[in-house]
Amino acid sequence: MLLHCPRVQALFPQEKVLLEHDGPAWMLWAEHGGTLILRVGELKFREIAGVGDASGLFLELDLSPAENLIHKIEDFAAQHNLTLSPLAPPESEFSARPVLAACHIPEYKKFIFAEESRLLARPRIAGAVEMEVRGAFRARAVPSQEADMVIHLLPGDLAGLLSYLRAVARAAGGDEVRVS
């Protein structure tokens, strides 16, 4: 499944690294070897001053048109045997604990990752959700070919995130369900 991302950014001030996409990007939702993965590729590297401690992954997901997205989510969940929650008004935010959140940085031959992090998703504007993953990111030397961002989730957490996105999309699409 592909979802449109108007904004993608990975910020690691301690490593003096910023990754972002030139313009809108696409997030791939897939299964790879039993792991459920969210991935954005083709990120552009920029070196930044190492100021601040706001390390993390920051994304905006476009949920429009709502009806198309709802069908994509339901089809994806069915293909991967994920049980979605019944449709209800979405909470003000959704939280999950990724198994891994990481970026490959070919320019530095680094893999920046967090094995303990927190993913938060919340409605931003009509038809969009803001997602961020924050945690104790650290770096390891690993050669790679492409600058990308990956988030690994357990099936229950991915089902919860999909259920949340579906509820927000439905609320933004003008149905009777509204964001609380």
C-alpha positions in Angstrom: 0.0 0.0 0.0 1.2 3.5 -0.8 0.2 6.6 1.1 1.0 10.2 0.0 3.3 12.1 2.3 3.4 15.9 1.7 6.1 16.2 4.4 8.9 13.8 5.4 11.8 14.7 7.6 14.3 12.8 9.8 16.2 15.1 12.1 19.3 14.0 14.1 21.1 17.0 15.5 23.6 14.9 17.5 24.8 13.4 14.2 24.4 16.7 12.3 22.0 15.0 9.9 18.7 16.1 8.2 17.0 13.8 5.7 13.9 15.1 3.8 12.2 14.6 0.5 12.2 17.2 -2.2 8.4 17.8 -2.4 5.8 15.1 -1.6 6.8 11.5 -1.1 5.1 8.1 -0.9 5.2 5.8 2.1 5.2 2.1 1.4 3.3 -0.1 3.8 4.5 -3.6 3.4 5.4 -6.9 5.0 9.0 -8.1 4.7 10.0 -11.5 6.2 7.2 -11.4 8.8 7.9 -7.8 9.8 5.4 -5.0 9.0 7.2 -2.0 7.6 6.5 1.6 6.8 9.2 3.0 4.4 9.9 6.2 2.7 12.8 6.2 0.2 14.7 8.7 -1.9 15.4 11.1 0.9 17.9 13.9 0.4 20.8 14.4 2.9 21.8 17.7 4.4 24.4 18.4 7.0 23.1 20.7 9.8 24.6 22.3 12.8 24.4 19.9 15.8 22.0 22.1 17.9 19.1 20.9 19.9 17.8 17.5 20.9 14.7 17.2 18.7 15.8 13.9 17.1 13.1 12.0 15.4 11.1 11.1 12.3 8.4 13.6 11.3 5.8 12.9 8.6 2.5 14.2 7.3 0.1 11.6 5.7 -2.5 12.8 3.2 -5.7 10.9 3.9 -7.7 12.2 0.9 -9.7 11.2 -0.9 -11.1 9.6 2.2 -13.2 6.9 0.5 -10.2 5.6 -1.5 -8.0 5.5 1.5 -10.5 3.6 3.6 -10.7 1.0 0.9 -6.9 0.8 0.7 -6.6 0.4 4.4 -9.3 -2.3 4.6 -7.8 -4.2 1.6 -4.3 -4.0 3.1 -5.5 -5.2 6.5 -7.3 -8.1 4.9 -4.2 -9.2 2.9 -2.1 -9.2 6.1 -4.7 -10.7 8.4 -4.8 -7.5 10.6 -8.0 -7.0 12.5 -9.3 -3.4 12.4 -11.2 -1.8 15.2 -14.9 -1.0 14.5 -15.3 2.5 13.1 -15.8 5.1 15.9 -14.9 8.7 16.4 -11.0 8.9 16.4 -9.2 9.8 19.6 -7.2 13.0 19.7 -4.1 10.9 19.1 -2.8 7.4 18.5 0.3 6.0 20.2 2.4 2.9 19.4 5.8 1.5 20.2 7.7 0.6 17.0 10.0 -2.4 17.1 12.5 -0.3 15.2 12.6 3.2 13.8 15.6 4.0 11.6 17.3 5.8 8.7 20.1 4.8 6.3 22.5 7.6 5.6 24.8 6.6 2.7 26.8 9.8 2.7 28.0 9.1 6.3 27.8 5.3 5.9 25.6 5.3 9.0 22.5 3.6 10.2 20.7 5.8 12.8 18.1 3.8 14.8 16.0 3.6 17.9 14.9 0.2 19.3 12.8 2.0 22.0 10.7 4.8 20.5 7.2 6.2 20.6 5.1 6.8 17.5 2.4 9.4 17.9 -0.2 10.2 15.2 -2.7 13.0 15.4 -5.0 14.8 13.0 -3.4 17.9 11.6 -5.8 19.5 9.2 -8.8 18.2 7.3 -7.7 15.1 5.5 -4.2 14.8 7.0 -2.4 13.2 9.9 0.9 14.2 11.5 3.1 11.3 12.6 6.3 11.6 14.7 8.6 9.0 16.1 10.8 10.0 18.9 13.2 8.0 21.0 16.8 7.3 22.0 18.4 7.3 18.5 21.9 6.1 18.1 24.2 5.5 15.1 26.2 2.6 13.8 28.5 2.4 10.8 26.7 0.5 8.0 27.1 1.0 4.3 23.9 1.5 2.4 22.8 2.5 -1.1 19.8 4.8 -0.5 18.8 7.3 2.1 15.6 6.1 3.6 13.4 6.0 6.6 11.8 2.8 8.0 9.4 2.1 10.9 8.9 -1.6 11.9 5.6 -2.3 13.8 4.1 -5.4 15.4 0.8 -6.6 13.8 -1.3 -5.2 16.7 0.3 -1.8 16.6 -0.1 -1.6 12.8 -3.7 -2.7 13.0 -4.3 0.1 15.6 -2.6 2.7 13.4 -4.6 1.6 10.3 -7.8 1.7 12.4 -6.9 5.2 13.6 -6.1 6.5 10.1 -9.4 5.0 8.8 -11.4 6.7 11.5 -9.6 10.1 10.9 -10.2 9.8 7.1 -13.8 9.0 7.6 -14.2 12.0 10.0 -12.5 14.3 7.5 -14.5 12.9 4.6 -17.7 14.4 6.0 -19.4 11.3 7.4 -21.1 11.4 10.8 -17.9 10.4 12.6 -15.9 13.5 13.8 -12.5 14.0 15.4 -13.0 14.5 19.2 
